Amino acid sequence: MIYRVDFIKDFQPAEMAGYRSPKNTKENTLKERNHLMQTTQIMSQAKTLTPTEVEQVLNYIATQSFPLRNRAMFLTGLWSGMRVGEIASLSVGNVMNSDGTVKAEIRLTADQTKGRQPRTVFLPQKLQEELQGYLALRQPANPSHPLFVTAGRKRFSANVMAQHFHYLFKKAGVAGASSHSMRRSFISHLAAKGIGVRVLASLAGHRSIAVTQRYIDVNDEMKRNAVELI
């Protein structure tokens, strides 16, 4: 299916994303467990972006094609903590109210999440404002249309969006960053501000705080702040 978006031109068409549950076999169960372990390892090793690097990426985006879309996609990952597959799955109706305003909370269905568990994503005011500006340009008429589309006017798949961010960071000159970096940065930066791990786990959609703890960077600034509490 092709979605009409007049301001976007051909760039990289992608197939519509779809998910089908594998058959419940021991082999598939083992594969799923291995995949979870590999994903957790990748996430825990993903680069956490510094404020300088975030600004570097935003400055690069501003000089390229589709700056408003790419900026909105990047900040959605950085400020909401959603996985790249969850961002790719978003439809206009997930984020926009009937009056055209942006919602403060996104309700993700089981089909949209990695663990197939529905959850609520909370959007800070600054992200609501960014998405409002993006939607003002898009002027979407159908709430079922994807929120972010490729230049080929199709929904991003999780894989295509991950590749998109890989090359975006590379061209912006941020070495070692990937699509996982936005989510890890979200968790680490909140942890540095003193948000408890249980709250972080809930915000990230983790069912285990042990998983969340692997994403948190402990830096010298956090340790300095900690000892001042003595």
C-alpha positions in Angstrom: 0.0 0.0 0.0 1.3 3.5 -0.9 0.5 6.5 1.3 0.2 9.9 -0.2 2.8 12.3 1.3 3.4 15.2 -1.1 6.5 16.6 0.5 8.4 13.2 0.3 10.2 12.0 -2.8 11.7 8.7 -3.8 14.5 7.7 -1.4 14.3 4.1 -0.2 11.0 2.2 -0.6 10.3 -0.4 2.0 7.9 -3.3 2.2 5.0 -2.9 4.7 6.0 -4.3 8.0 4.2 -7.4 9.2 4.6 -9.9 11.9 3.5 -13.5 12.1 4.1 -15.6 15.2 6.4 -18.6 14.5 5.1 -22.1 15.3 5.5 -23.1 18.9 8.3 -25.6 18.6 11.3 -26.2 20.8 13.6 -25.1 18.0 11.7 -21.8 17.6 11.7 -21.3 21.4 15.4 -21.7 21.5 15.9 -19.3 18.6 13.7 -16.7 20.4 15.8 -17.1 23.6 19.0 -16.7 21.7 17.6 -13.7 19.8 16.6 -12.1 23.2 20.1 -12.7 24.6 21.8 -11.2 21.5 19.5 -8.2 21.5 20.1 -7.5 25.1 23.9 -7.7 24.5 23.7 -5.4 21.6 21.5 -2.9 23.6 23.9 -3.0 26.5 26.9 -2.3 24.2 25.2 0.5 22.2 26.8 3.9 22.5 25.1 6.4 24.9 24.9 9.8 23.1 26.3 12.8 24.8 24.5 16.2 24.6 27.2 17.3 22.2 26.7 14.3 20.0 22.9 14.8 20.0 23.4 18.4 18.8 25.9 17.1 16.2 23.3 14.7 14.8 20.5 17.4 14.8 22.8 19.8 13.0 23.6 17.2 10.3 19.9 16.3 9.9 19.1 20.0 9.3 21.4 20.0 6.2 20.0 16.8 4.6 16.8 15.8 2.8 13.6 15.3 4.9 15.0 17.2 7.9 11.7 17.5 9.8 10.9 13.8 9.4 14.3 12.6 10.4 14.5 15.1 13.3 11.1 13.8 14.6 12.1 10.2 14.3 15.4 10.8 16.1 13.9 12.7 18.9 11.1 10.2 19.3 13.6 7.5 20.0 15.8 9.8 22.2 12.9 11.3 24.3 10.4 8.4 24.5 12.7 5.4 24.9 10.7 3.4 22.3 12.4 0.7 20.4 13.0 1.3 16.7 10.5 -1.3 15.8 7.9 0.4 17.9 8.6 3.7 16.3 8.3 2.2 12.8 4.9 0.7 13.8 3.4 4.0 14.8 0.3 5.2 12.9 -0.9 8.7 12.9 -3.8 7.8 15.1 -1.4 6.5 17.8 -0.1 10.0 18.4 -2.7 12.4 17.1 -6.0 13.3 18.7 -9.2 13.8 16.6 -8.7 17.6 17.0 -5.2 17.4 15.5 -3.3 17.8 18.8 -0.6 15.4 19.9 -1.3 12.9 22.7 0.6 13.0 25.9 0.5 9.2 26.0 0.8 6.5 23.3 -0.9 3.2 23.8 1.1 0.5 22.1 -0.8 -2.7 21.3 0.8 -6.2 21.8 1.4 -6.3 18.0 3.5 -3.2 18.2 5.8 -4.2 21.0 8.8 -6.6 21.0 7.6 -8.6 23.9 4.0 -8.7 22.6 2.8 -6.9 25.8 0.7 -3.8 25.4 2.2 -0.8 27.2 1.8 3.0 27.5 4.6 5.4 26.3 4.7 8.8 27.9 5.7 11.8 25.8 7.4 14.8 27.3 6.1 18.2 26.4 9.1 19.0 24.2 8.5 15.8 22.1 4.8 16.6 21.8 5.8 20.0 20.3 8.2 18.4 17.9 5.6 15.9 16.7 3.0 18.7 16.4 5.3 20.6 14.0 5.9 17.5 12.0 2.2 16.7 11.7 1.5 20.2 10.7 3.7 19.7 7.7 2.4 16.2 7.0 -1.3 17.2 7.3 -2.4 13.5 7.5 -6.0 12.8 6.7 -6.2 9.2 7.7 -5.3 8.1 11.3 -4.5 4.6 10.0 -1.6 5.9 7.9 1.9 5.4 9.2 3.4 8.2 11.2 6.8 8.0 9.5 7.1 6.9 5.9 10.1 6.3 3.6 10.7 8.6 0.6 9.0 5.8 -1.4 5.9 6.7 0.5 5.6 3.4 2.4 5.8 2.4 6.0 9.3 1.9 7.5 10.0 -1.7 8.5 12.0 -2.0 11.7 15.0 -3.2 9.8 14.9 -0.4 7.3 14.6 2.2 10.1 17.5 0.6 11.9 19.6 0.9 8.8 18.5 4.4 8.3 19.8 5.4 11.8 23.0 3.4 11.3 23.9 5.5 8.2 22.6 8.7 9.8 24.9 8.4 12.7 27.8 7.3 10.5 27.4 10.3 8.2 26.9 12.7 11.1 30.3 11.5 12.4 29.1 9.8 15.6 31.2 6.6 15.7 29.7 3.5 17.4 26.2 4.8 17.5 23.2 2.7 16.3 19.4 2.8 16.5 19.8 1.3 20.0 21.7 4.3 21.1 18.6 6.5 21.4 16.9 4.1 23.7 20.0 3.5 25.8 20.6 7.3 26.0 17.0 7.7 27.2 17.5 5.2 30.1 21.0 6.4 31.0 20.2 10.1 31.1 17.1 9.5 33.3 19.2 7.3 35.6 21.8 10.1 35.9 19.0 12.4 37.1 18.1 10.0 39.9 15.1 8.2 38.4 14.8 4.8 40.1 15.4 1.6 38.1 11.8 0.3 38.6 10.4 3.5 37.0 13.0 3.2 34.2 12.0 -0.4 33.6 8.4 0.5 33.3 9.1 3.4 30.9 11.3 1.1 28.8 8.8 -1.7 28.7 11.1 -4.1 30.5 9.6 -6.9 32.6 12.9 -7.3 34.4 14.9 -4.6 36.1 18.0 -6.6 35.5 17.6 -5.9 31.8 17.2 -2.2 32.5 20.3 -2.1 34.6 22.5 -3.3 31.8 21.6 -0.2 29.8 22.6 2.3 32.4 26.0 3.9 32.1 27.7 4.9 35.3 29.9 7.9 34.7 32.1 10.2 36.8 29.4 12.9 37.0 26.9 10.4 38.5 29.5 9.3 41.1 30.3 12.9 42.0 26.7 13.7 42.5 26.3 10.5 44.6 29.0 11.3 47.1 27.7 14.8 47.6 24.6 13.1 49.1 26.6 11.8 52.1 
